[in-house]
Amino acid sequence: MKLISNISEIGVIKSVLFEKLCVIENYKKIMPENVSKFEIIDSNSFIFSIKGMPSIKLKFGEKIEYSKIILQSLDSKINFTLTAFLNKIDSKNTSFQLEFNGDLNPMIQMMVKSPLQSFINDLSLNTLKLV
């Protein structure tokens, strides 16, 4: 299953946003309000829970300087990635978009598609808090 967030326009150059997104502590700042738990495991991974759902562990995967950061599921029943795309709009603004890619069976897809879409849209929008 592939889900793509809304595009957020952020008033900062993409190298600054990229550096902020490479710091695990900053993910707590952008989590939606319905996140009931957030814990940092180490400098490359964290765990969080959305109310009514099991905990999810994420770790940094690939980082392509100033343009893409991939978070991968860790110790999860569902293997997925959450990829952040950063694109230069102009000298002072960056566009930001998230893409969820997961291997989910059709029954689970039906149950989680809407909450996941809302979650990644909220994360994308909340990235504005990092500026």
C-alpha positions as CSV (number, residue, x, y, z in Angstrom):
1,M,0.0,0.0,0.0
2,K,1.3,3.4,-0.9
3,L,0.0,6.6,0.6
4,I,1.2,10.2,-0.1
5,S,0.7,13.2,2.2
6,N,-0.4,16.6,1.2
7,I,2.6,18.9,0.3
8,S,3.6,21.4,2.9
9,E,5.5,24.6,2.0
10,I,8.0,25.5,4.7
11,G,9.7,28.8,5.0
12,V,13.2,27.5,5.3
13,I,16.0,26.3,3.0
14,K,16.0,22.6,2.4
15,S,19.4,22.0,4.0
16,V,18.2,23.4,7.3
17,L,15.0,21.3,7.2
18,F,17.0,18.2,6.3
19,E,19.3,18.7,9.2
20,K,16.4,19.2,11.6
21,L,14.7,16.0,10.3
22,C,18.0,14.1,10.9
23,V,17.6,14.7,14.7
24,I,15.4,12.1,16.4
25,E,14.3,14.5,19.1
26,N,12.6,16.7,16.5
27,Y,10.1,14.0,15.6
28,K,8.4,14.4,19.0
29,K,7.6,18.0,18.0
30,I,5.9,17.0,14.8
31,M,3.8,14.1,16.0
32,P,0.0,14.6,15.8
33,E,-2.0,15.1,19.0
34,N,-3.4,11.6,18.9
35,V,0.0,10.1,19.7
36,S,-0.2,8.7,23.2
37,K,3.5,7.7,23.6
38,F,6.8,8.8,22.2
39,E,10.2,7.5,23.4
40,I,13.6,7.9,21.9
41,I,15.5,4.6,21.7
42,D,18.8,6.0,20.5
43,S,20.1,8.6,18.1
44,N,18.8,6.6,15.1
45,S,15.4,5.3,16.3
46,F,12.3,6.0,18.3
47,I,9.0,4.3,19.3
48,F,5.5,5.9,19.3
49,S,1.9,4.9,19.7
50,I,-1.2,6.3,18.3
51,K,-4.2,5.9,20.6
52,G,-5.9,2.6,20.1
53,M,-3.0,1.1,18.0
54,P,0.1,-0.9,18.9
55,S,3.5,0.8,19.3
56,I,5.5,1.4,16.2
57,K,9.3,1.5,16.2
58,L,11.1,3.5,13.4
59,K,14.8,3.9,12.6
60,F,16.6,6.0,10.1
61,G,17.3,4.1,6.9
62,E,18.8,5.9,3.9
63,K,19.5,9.6,4.0
64,I,20.2,11.4,0.7
65,E,21.6,14.8,1.7
66,Y,19.1,17.6,1.5
67,S,16.5,15.7,-0.5
68,K,15.3,12.5,1.1
69,I,15.1,10.7,4.5
70,I,13.8,7.2,4.8
71,L,12.4,5.9,8.1
72,Q,12.0,2.1,8.3
73,S,9.9,0.0,10.6
74,L,11.8,-1.9,13.3
75,D,10.5,-5.0,15.1
76,S,7.1,-4.5,13.6
77,K,4.5,-7.0,12.4
78,I,4.1,-4.8,9.4
79,N,7.1,-3.9,7.2
80,F,6.9,-0.4,5.9
81,T,8.9,2.8,5.1
82,L,8.1,6.4,5.6
83,T,10.0,8.6,3.2
84,A,10.3,12.3,3.5
85,F,10.9,14.3,0.2
86,L,12.4,17.8,0.4
87,N,12.4,20.0,-2.7
88,K,13.6,23.5,-3.2
89,I,10.8,26.0,-4.1
90,D,13.0,29.1,-4.1
91,S,15.9,30.5,-2.1
92,K,13.9,30.7,1.1
93,N,11.2,27.9,0.8
94,T,11.1,24.1,0.7
95,S,8.3,21.7,-0.2
96,F,7.9,18.7,2.1
97,Q,5.9,15.5,1.4
98,L,5.7,12.1,3.1
99,E,5.2,8.7,1.4
100,F,4.1,5.6,3.3
101,N,5.0,2.3,1.6
102,G,3.9,-0.9,3.4
103,D,3.2,-4.5,2.6
104,L,-0.3,-4.9,4.1
105,N,-2.9,-7.5,3.4
106,P,-6.2,-6.2,2.0
107,M,-8.2,-6.6,5.2
108,I,-5.6,-4.5,7.2
109,Q,-5.4,-2.0,4.4
110,M,-9.1,-1.3,4.7
111,M,-8.8,-0.7,8.4
112,V,-5.7,1.5,8.4
113,K,-5.8,3.4,5.2
114,S,-7.8,6.4,6.4
115,P,-6.1,6.7,9.8
116,L,-2.6,6.4,8.2
117,Q,-3.5,9.0,5.5
118,S,-4.6,11.3,8.3
119,F,-1.4,10.6,10.3
120,I,1.0,11.3,7.4
121,N,-0.9,14.5,6.4
122,D,-0.7,15.7,10.1
123,L,3.1,14.9,10.2
124,S,3.7,16.7,7.0
125,L,1.7,19.8,8.2
126,N,3.4,19.7,11.6
127,T,6.8,19.9,10.0
128,L,6.1,23.6,10.0
129,K,6.7,23.5,13.8
130,L,10.4,22.8,13.1
131,V,11.0,26.3,11.6
